[in-house]
Amino acid sequence: MSYDSSDDSSLAYNYCALPLASYACRPDRSRGRLIDEPESLHRTAFQRDRDRIIHSSAFRRLKYKTQVFVYHDGDHYRTRLTHTLEVAQIARTIARCLMVNEDLAEAVALAHDLGHTPFAHMGEDVLKECMEDWGGFAHNDQSLRILTTLEQTYPLWNGLNLTWETLEGVAKHNGPLLKKRQAVSRANLPIALFELSQKMDLELHNYASIEAQVAAIADDIAYNNHDIQDGISAGYFTLEDISELKLIGETLEDVRKTYGDLPKKILLAETIRRTLGAMVEDVLTVSKANLKRIKPDSPQDVALAGEQIVTFSKGMNAKVAELRKFLFARMYRHYEIERIALKVRKIIPDLFSAFMDHYKLLPETWQAKVEQVGGDKNKKARARIVCDYIAGMTDRYAIREHEKLFDLYWDTK
């Protein structure tokens, strides 16, 4: 399509770079944003969402947030940021092959982990315990809270004012959040999702878009493969150990037959590359078969399909389950990771208790937030602000804050 600057129909939101299937989400048919704003001349609505996510402070902080290894363990392990970029790359590949919107799939992939705490799932588990009496905590809901409330860089609204489709994808990429007859209520939903549902109907009983489903399975593909690579690099297990796994063993043998005696680093990289490719191929084969069987003709047909369309085959699911069981035993419960977890179980509760008991210990901008909701009088609101502050920390910032508050030395900076 040629571009004619004199014709309003040439605005970027009216077209996509590639043909889209009828079941794909189109930016020119978006359900819009919470707050209306002019469209861009050069970017579609979903491209703008992606760009806003990339330019957010929460996205930048992923650089120093743990995937499995804390930032100072080494420069070659995945961080939450590099993991997110790998997810986005895989999501774009799958989205293109399924003829759905790459920009939307990428936006959901880039946003899905923004709400993670420092120290990965270890930190999330501990912060969840701290918030048990104060409204709870979940990293996926915190991602929504960042996107709709906590990012504050625009003059006319809080949050990033993303499209309905991107917010729906972040909320529901793993499937519906309510059963058919379940009420939309604070009792059934975490805080950010409930607050958003009062302003925007995300159809929480239905399935998410194909693009969101693509982002979800890209996450599974990315972390299963890079955790193998990082685990071997850390010395937690060996190539010989993982050769017993069905997902890895056959591929490893094929690489050896093809190339003979390779250096271990190259052997591992080629095995991971092929394994990742096999998982993507499996998803595409199954998803195309599901699309042919269900015959969705619109995004609404996808929402009402009654099942996740973008999935692994039963055989691949079994192989992935075997791998996850192995990684849980040999990596996620490795004694070095357990030692980190022991420190996390001290750092986060110490910080939470200190800020809850004495909110004047918070930085001044955060003190102001507490005072806006009543200071010492509104403990539940104060807890949520303290939670936001801690959840937004990087690993190194959380460690330094703990040192400043609890180590017996004078900070002269």
C-alpha positions as CSV (number, residue, x, y, z in Angstrom):
1,M,0.0,0.0,0.0
2,S,1.4,3.4,-1.0
3,Y,1.5,6.2,1.5
4,D,-0.3,9.4,0.6
5,S,0.2,12.2,3.3
6,S,-2.8,14.1,1.9
7,D,-5.2,11.3,2.5
8,D,-6.4,10.6,6.1
9,S,-7.0,7.0,5.2
10,S,-3.2,6.6,5.0
11,L,-2.8,7.1,8.7
12,A,-0.8,4.3,10.2
13,Y,-3.6,2.9,12.3
14,N,-5.5,2.0,9.1
15,Y,-3.1,-0.6,7.9
16,C,-0.6,-3.3,8.9
17,A,2.7,-4.3,7.2
18,L,1.5,-7.8,6.5
19,P,-1.8,-9.5,5.7
20,L,-3.7,-10.6,8.8
21,A,-6.0,-13.5,9.2
22,S,-9.7,-12.8,10.0
23,Y,-9.2,-14.0,13.6
24,A,-6.3,-11.6,14.2
25,C,-6.6,-8.3,16.1
26,R,-6.4,-5.3,13.9
27,P,-5.2,-1.9,15.2
28,D,-7.8,0.0,13.2
29,R,-10.5,-2.1,14.9
30,S,-9.1,-1.7,18.4
31,R,-11.6,-1.2,21.2
32,G,-9.7,1.9,22.2
33,R,-8.0,3.3,25.3
34,L,-9.3,4.3,28.7
35,I,-8.6,7.9,27.7
36,D,-9.1,9.0,24.1
37,E,-6.1,10.5,22.3
38,P,-5.2,11.3,18.7
39,E,-3.8,8.4,16.6
40,S,-0.3,8.5,15.3
41,L,0.5,9.3,11.7
42,H,3.2,6.7,11.5
43,R,2.6,4.0,14.1
44,T,-0.4,1.7,14.6
45,A,-2.1,1.6,18.0
46,F,-0.3,-1.6,19.0
47,Q,3.1,-0.2,17.9
48,R,2.5,2.7,20.2
49,D,1.7,0.3,23.0
50,R,4.9,-1.6,22.4
51,D,7.0,1.6,22.3
52,R,5.4,3.0,25.5
53,I,6.3,-0.3,27.3
54,I,9.9,-0.2,26.1
55,H,10.3,3.4,27.2
56,S,8.8,2.8,30.7
57,S,11.0,2.9,33.8
58,A,9.6,-0.5,34.9
59,F,11.0,-2.0,31.7
60,R,14.4,-0.5,32.2
61,R,14.5,-1.9,35.8
62,L,14.2,-5.5,34.4
63,K,17.9,-5.3,33.6
64,Y,18.7,-5.8,37.3
65,K,15.9,-8.2,38.2
66,T,16.6,-11.8,38.7
67,Q,15.4,-14.5,36.3
68,V,17.0,-17.3,38.3
69,F,20.4,-15.9,39.2
70,V,20.9,-12.7,41.2
71,Y,22.6,-10.0,39.1
72,H,26.1,-10.3,40.7
73,D,26.3,-14.1,40.0
74,G,27.7,-13.4,36.5
75,D,27.2,-11.4,33.3
76,H,26.3,-14.2,31.1
77,Y,23.1,-15.4,32.8
78,R,19.7,-14.3,31.8
79,T,18.1,-11.4,33.6
80,R,14.4,-10.6,33.6
81,L,15.1,-8.2,30.8
82,T,17.0,-10.5,28.5
83,H,14.3,-13.2,29.2
84,T,11.6,-10.7,28.2
85,L,13.4,-9.9,24.9
86,E,13.7,-13.6,24.1
87,V,10.0,-14.0,24.7
88,A,9.2,-11.1,22.4
89,Q,11.4,-12.5,19.6
90,I,9.7,-15.9,19.8
91,A,6.3,-14.4,20.0
92,R,6.9,-12.4,16.8
93,T,7.9,-15.5,14.9
94,I,4.9,-17.5,16.0
95,A,2.5,-14.5,15.4
96,R,3.8,-14.1,11.8
97,C,3.4,-17.8,11.0
98,L,-0.2,-17.7,12.3
99,M,-0.9,-14.5,10.4
100,V,-1.8,-12.5,13.5
101,N,-0.6,-9.1,14.7
102,E,3.1,-9.2,15.6
103,D,3.1,-5.8,17.2
104,L,0.3,-6.8,19.7
105,A,2.0,-10.2,20.5
106,E,5.2,-8.3,21.1
107,A,3.6,-5.7,23.3
108,V,2.1,-8.4,25.5
109,A,5.4,-10.3,25.6
110,L,7.3,-7.2,26.6
111,A,4.8,-6.2,29.4
112,H,4.1,-9.6,30.9
113,D,6.9,-9.6,33.5
114,L,7.0,-5.9,34.4
115,G,5.4,-6.6,37.8
116,H,8.0,-9.1,38.9
117,T,9.6,-8.4,42.3
118,P,13.4,-8.4,42.9
119,F,14.8,-11.9,43.3
120,A,12.3,-13.5,40.9
121,H,9.7,-16.0,42.2
122,M,11.5,-16.2,45.5
123,G,10.8,-12.5,46.0
124,E,7.2,-12.8,44.9
125,D,6.5,-15.6,47.3
126,V,7.9,-13.6,50.2
127,L,6.1,-10.4,49.3
128,K,2.9,-12.3,48.9
129,E,3.2,-13.5,52.5
130,C,3.9,-10.0,53.6
131,M,0.7,-8.8,51.8
132,E,-1.5,-11.7,52.9
133,D,-3.6,-9.5,55.3
134,W,-3.5,-6.4,53.1
135,G,-5.1,-7.4,49.8
136,G,-2.5,-9.8,48.4
137,F,0.1,-9.7,45.7
138,A,0.7,-11.4,42.3
139,H,3.3,-10.3,39.8
140,N,0.8,-10.5,36.8
141,D,-1.6,-8.2,38.6
142,Q,1.4,-5.9,39.5
143,S,2.2,-5.7,35.8
144,L,-1.3,-4.3,35.2
145,R,-0.9,-1.9,38.1
146,I,2.3,-0.6,36.5
147,L,0.7,-0.2,33.1
148,T,-2.5,1.5,34.4
149,T,-1.4,3.4,37.6
150,L,2.3,3.4,38.7
151,E,4.0,4.7,35.5
152,Q,3.5,8.4,35.7
153,T,5.1,10.3,32.8
154,Y,2.1,11.7,31.0
155,P,0.5,15.1,31.8
156,L,-3.1,13.9,31.4
157,W,-3.2,10.4,32.9
158,N,-1.4,7.9,35.1
159,G,-0.2,4.7,33.5
160,L,0.6,4.3,29.9
161,N,-3.0,4.5,28.5
162,L,-2.6,1.3,26.5
163,T,-5.2,-0.2,24.2
164,W,-7.9,-2.6,25.4
165,E,-6.2,-5.5,23.5
166,T,-2.8,-5.1,25.1
167,L,-4.3,-4.8,28.6
168,E,-6.5,-7.8,28.0
169,G,-3.5,-9.7,26.8
170,V,-1.5,-9.0,29.9
171,A,-4.4,-9.9,32.1
172,K,-5.6,-13.0,30.4
173,H,-2.7,-14.5,28.4
174,N,-2.9,-17.7,30.4
175,G,-6.6,-18.1,30.0
176,P,-9.9,-16.7,31.5
177,L,-9.7,-15.3,35.0
178,L,-13.3,-15.9,36.0
179,K,-15.6,-18.9,35.6
180,K,-18.8,-18.3,33.6
181,R,-21.1,-17.4,36.5
182,Q,-18.4,-15.8,38.8
183,A,-19.0,-12.2,39.7
184,V,-16.6,-9.4,38.9
185,S,-15.7,-8.5,42.5
186,R,-12.8,-7.6,44.7
187,A,-13.3,-11.0,46.4
188,N,-12.6,-12.8,43.1
189,L,-10.0,-10.5,41.6
190,P,-6.7,-9.0,42.6
191,I,-6.6,-5.2,43.2
192,A,-5.3,-3.9,39.9
193,L,-7.5,-6.1,37.8
194,F,-10.6,-5.3,39.8
195,E,-9.9,-1.5,39.6
196,L,-9.4,-1.8,35.9
197,S,-12.5,-3.9,35.4
198,Q,-14.5,-1.0,36.9
199,K,-13.4,1.2,34.0
200,M,-12.9,-1.3,31.1
201,D,-14.7,-4.6,30.5
202,L,-11.9,-7.1,29.8
203,E,-14.4,-9.9,29.4
204,L,-12.6,-11.9,32.1
205,H,-14.8,-15.0,31.5
206,N,-13.5,-15.4,27.9
207,Y,-10.2,-16.4,26.4
208,A,-7.6,-13.8,25.3
209,S,-6.7,-13.0,21.8
210,I,-4.5,-15.3,19.6
211,E,-1.7,-12.7,20.0
212,A,-1.9,-12.9,23.8
213,Q,-1.9,-16.7,23.7
214,V,1.2,-16.6,21.4
215,A,3.0,-14.4,24.0
216,A,2.1,-16.9,26.8
217,I,3.5,-19.9,25.0
218,A,6.6,-18.0,23.9
219,D,7.3,-17.4,27.6
220,D,7.2,-21.1,28.2
221,I,9.5,-21.8,25.3
222,A,12.0,-19.2,26.3
223,Y,12.5,-20.0,29.9
224,N,12.6,-23.7,29.5
225,N,15.4,-23.5,27.0
226,H,17.4,-20.7,28.6
227,D,17.2,-22.3,32.0
228,I,18.9,-25.4,30.6
229,Q,21.7,-23.3,29.2
230,D,22.1,-21.2,32.4
231,G,21.9,-24.3,34.6
232,I,24.7,-26.0,32.7
233,S,26.8,-22.8,32.7
234,A,26.4,-22.6,36.5
235,G,27.5,-26.2,36.9
236,Y,24.2,-27.3,38.4
237,F,24.0,-30.2,36.0
238,T,25.7,-31.5,32.8
239,L,24.9,-32.3,29.2
240,E,25.0,-36.0,30.2
241,D,22.4,-35.3,32.9
242,I,19.9,-33.7,30.5
243,S,20.5,-36.3,27.7
244,E,18.2,-38.5,29.7
245,L,15.3,-36.1,29.1
246,K,13.1,-36.9,26.0
247,L,12.9,-33.2,24.9
248,I,16.7,-32.9,24.9
249,G,18.2,-36.4,24.4
250,E,17.2,-37.1,20.8
251,T,18.2,-33.6,19.7
252,L,21.6,-33.9,21.5
253,E,22.2,-37.2,19.7
254,D,21.3,-35.8,16.3
255,V,23.7,-32.8,16.8
256,R,26.5,-35.2,17.7
257,K,25.7,-37.4,14.6
258,T,25.7,-34.3,12.4
259,Y,28.8,-32.5,13.6
260,G,30.8,-35.1,15.4
261,D,32.9,-34.1,18.4
262,L,32.0,-30.5,19.1
263,P,33.3,-28.2,22.0
264,K,30.7,-28.4,24.8
265,K,29.7,-24.8,24.5
266,I,28.8,-25.1,20.8
267,L,27.2,-28.5,21.3
268,L,24.9,-27.1,24.0
269,A,24.1,-24.0,21.9
270,E,23.2,-26.0,18.9
271,T,21.1,-28.4,21.0
272,I,19.2,-25.6,22.6
273,R,18.7,-23.9,19.2
274,R,17.2,-27.0,17.7
275,T,15.1,-27.8,20.8
276,L,13.6,-24.3,20.8
277,G,12.9,-24.7,17.1
278,A,11.2,-28.0,17.7
279,M,9.0,-26.5,20.3
280,V,8.0,-23.6,18.0
281,E,7.2,-26.1,15.2
282,D,5.1,-28.1,17.6
283,V,3.1,-25.1,18.6
284,L,2.5,-24.0,15.0
285,T,1.4,-27.5,14.0
286,V,-1.1,-27.8,16.8
287,S,-2.3,-24.3,16.7
288,K,-3.0,-24.4,12.9
289,A,-4.9,-27.7,13.4
290,N,-6.9,-26.0,16.2
291,L,-7.7,-23.0,14.0
292,K,-8.8,-25.3,11.2
293,R,-11.0,-27.3,13.6
294,I,-12.5,-24.3,15.4
295,K,-12.7,-22.0,12.4
296,P,-12.7,-18.7,14.2
297,D,-13.6,-15.8,11.8
298,S,-12.9,-12.9,14.2
299,P,-11.2,-12.1,17.5
300,Q,-14.5,-12.6,19.2
301,D,-14.7,-16.1,17.9
302,V,-11.3,-16.7,19.5
303,A,-12.6,-15.3,22.8
304,L,-15.6,-17.6,22.8
305,A,-13.8,-20.7,21.6
306,G,-13.9,-22.4,25.0
307,E,-10.3,-23.4,24.9
308,Q,-6.8,-22.1,24.4
309,I,-6.0,-22.3,20.7
310,V,-2.2,-21.8,20.8
311,T,-0.9,-24.8,22.7
312,F,1.7,-27.6,22.6
313,S,0.7,-31.1,21.6
314,K,0.1,-33.7,24.3
315,G,3.4,-35.3,23.5
316,M,5.3,-32.0,23.8
317,N,3.4,-31.2,27.0
318,A,4.6,-34.4,28.5
319,K,8.2,-33.7,27.5
320,V,8.0,-30.2,28.9
321,A,6.6,-31.5,32.2
322,E,9.5,-33.9,32.4
323,L,12.0,-31.1,31.8
324,R,10.3,-28.8,34.4
325,K,10.4,-31.6,37.0
326,F,14.2,-32.0,36.3
327,L,14.8,-28.2,36.5
328,F,12.8,-27.9,39.7
329,A,14.9,-30.6,41.4
330,R,18.3,-29.8,40.0
331,M,18.2,-26.0,39.5
332,Y,15.4,-24.2,41.3
333,R,16.1,-26.2,44.5
334,H,19.9,-26.2,44.2
335,Y,21.6,-25.4,47.4
336,E,23.0,-22.2,46.0
337,I,19.6,-21.0,45.0
338,E,18.2,-22.0,48.4
339,R,20.9,-19.9,50.1
340,I,19.8,-16.9,48.0
341,A,16.2,-17.7,49.0
342,L,17.2,-17.7,52.7
343,K,18.5,-14.1,52.3
344,V,15.4,-13.1,50.3
345,R,13.3,-14.3,53.2
346,K,15.1,-11.8,55.4
347,I,15.6,-8.9,53.1
348,I,12.0,-8.4,51.9
349,P,10.2,-8.9,55.2
350,D,12.7,-6.6,57.0
351,L,12.1,-3.9,54.4
352,F,8.3,-4.4,54.5
353,S,8.1,-4.2,58.3
354,A,10.4,-1.2,58.6
355,F,8.4,0.8,56.0
356,M,5.1,-0.2,57.5
357,D,6.1,0.7,61.0
358,H,7.9,3.9,60.1
359,Y,6.8,5.2,56.7
360,K,9.1,8.2,57.1
361,L,11.9,5.8,56.2
362,L,10.6,5.8,52.7
363,P,12.0,8.2,50.1
364,E,10.2,11.6,50.2
365,T,8.1,10.9,47.0
366,W,6.8,7.7,48.5
367,Q,6.2,9.3,51.9
368,A,4.0,11.8,50.1
369,K,2.0,8.9,48.6
370,V,1.4,7.4,52.0
371,E,0.3,10.8,53.4
372,Q,-2.1,11.3,50.5
373,V,-4.0,8.1,51.7
374,G,-4.0,9.0,55.4
375,G,-0.5,8.3,56.6
376,D,-0.7,6.1,59.8
377,K,-4.5,6.0,59.8
378,N,-4.9,3.9,56.7
379,K,-2.8,0.8,57.1
380,K,-4.2,-1.1,54.2
381,A,-3.5,1.7,51.7
382,R,-0.1,2.2,53.3
383,A,0.7,-1.5,52.8
384,R,-0.1,-1.3,49.1
385,I,2.2,1.6,48.6
386,V,5.0,-0.1,50.5
387,C,4.3,-3.2,48.4
388,D,4.6,-1.1,45.2
389,Y,7.9,0.4,46.4
390,I,9.4,-3.0,47.2
391,A,8.0,-4.8,44.1
392,G,9.6,-2.1,41.9
393,M,13.1,-2.6,43.3
394,T,15.9,-4.2,41.4
395,D,17.9,-6.9,43.2
396,R,20.8,-4.6,43.9
397,Y,18.6,-1.8,45.1
398,A,16.8,-4.1,47.5
399,I,20.1,-5.3,48.8
400,R,21.4,-1.7,49.2
401,E,18.3,-0.5,51.0
402,H,18.5,-3.4,53.4
403,E,22.2,-2.6,54.0
404,K,21.4,1.1,54.6
405,L,18.7,0.3,57.1
406,F,20.1,-2.7,59.0
407,D,23.9,-2.9,58.6
408,L,25.7,-1.1,61.5
409,Y,27.7,1.4,59.6
410,W,27.4,5.1,58.7
411,D,26.3,5.8,55.2
412,T,28.2,9.0,54.4
413,K,27.0,9.4,50.8
